[in-house]
Structures are given as C-alpha cells and as structure tokens.
Amino acid sequence: QVVAQRVAAHPSNSFHLTRMGQPMDRDFWRAVSAEFLATFMFIYVCLSVVVNTSDNPLALPTATLAISLVFGFTIFVLIHCFGHISGANINPAVTLALVAT
C-alpha cells in the first residue's frame, strides 16, 4: 500500500506524455515547432535562391557568391530569431539525435 501511494504521487506519473521522466510540456512542443519552422524557412529560402540564380544567365557570373551569402545570412537571421526558443540547430539529424538521447 505504501509503494502504491509513492508510485501514484510520483511527478512522472502525470497525464502529460513523458520521455525518461521529463514531462513534454508546452516548452518542449514550442521548441519542436520552432526547429521545424526554422528548418523549413532555411530550406525554402536557400533553394529558391539556388533555383532563381541558376536559371538567370545574367546572374551566372556571381551565382556562387550570391548563393553563399544567402546561406550565411539566412543561418545568421534564423539563429537570432529561434536561438532563444530551441537552440536553433536547424539540422533535423542533430535535433532527432538530441531528442533520442
């Protein structure tokens, strides 16, 4: 009876989803959605620049410079926007590895 009371009173036995005893609360889902949005924005912006500069014959001489600057500035802006929310990994492999461990 004492063991049953201790198990029922344990904080990890709540109605929230748990991962290794830690509750997956609003902050967790906020960080997950921020990582998803940052990754989506990074891929969308960078691939659109690659597609637009590769089709334009006037942009070919400076295409490499334009693409590299857009990649760098996009990462810079996304880290400043999402860094305080989720750490701004902006890499699905790193994010999934951190969730798994």
QUIZI-V570744 format. One record per backbone hydrogen bond with DSSP energy under -1.0 kcal/mol. CO is the residue of the C=O (numbers start at 1). NH is the residue of the N-H. E is the energy in kcal/mol with one decimal. If there is no record, write none. Layout:
co = [CO	CO]
nh = [NH	NH]
e = [E	E]
This chain:
co = [1	2	3	4	5	10	17	19	22	23	25	26	27	28	29	30	31	32	33	34	35	36	37	38	39	40	41	42	43	44	45	46	47	48	49	50	51	60	62	63	64	65	66	67	68	69	70	71	72	73	74	75	76	77	78	79	82	83	91	92	93	94	95	96	97]
nh = [5	6	7	8	9	13	24	22	19	25	29	30	31	32	33	34	35	36	37	38	39	40	41	42	43	44	45	46	47	48	49	50	51	52	53	54	55	63	66	67	68	69	70	71	72	73	74	75	76	77	78	79	80	81	82	83	86	87	95	96	97	98	99	100	101]
e = [-1.7	-2.0	-2.4	-2.2	-1.8	-1.7	-2.6	-1.7	-2.0	-1.3	-1.9	-2.1	-2.2	-2.3	-2.3	-2.0	-2.3	-2.3	-2.6	-2.6	-2.4	-2.5	-2.7	-2.3	-2.4	-2.7	-2.5	-2.2	-2.4	-1.8	-1.7	-2.1	-2.5	-2.3	-2.4	-1.7	-1.1	-1.0	-2.5	-2.7	-2.2	-2.3	-2.2	-2.3	-2.2	-2.9	-2.4	-2.0	-2.3	-2.6	-2.6	-2.4	-1.7	-2.0	-2.9	-1.7	-2.3	-1.2	-2.5	-2.6	-1.8	-2.3	-2.0	-2.1	-1.3]
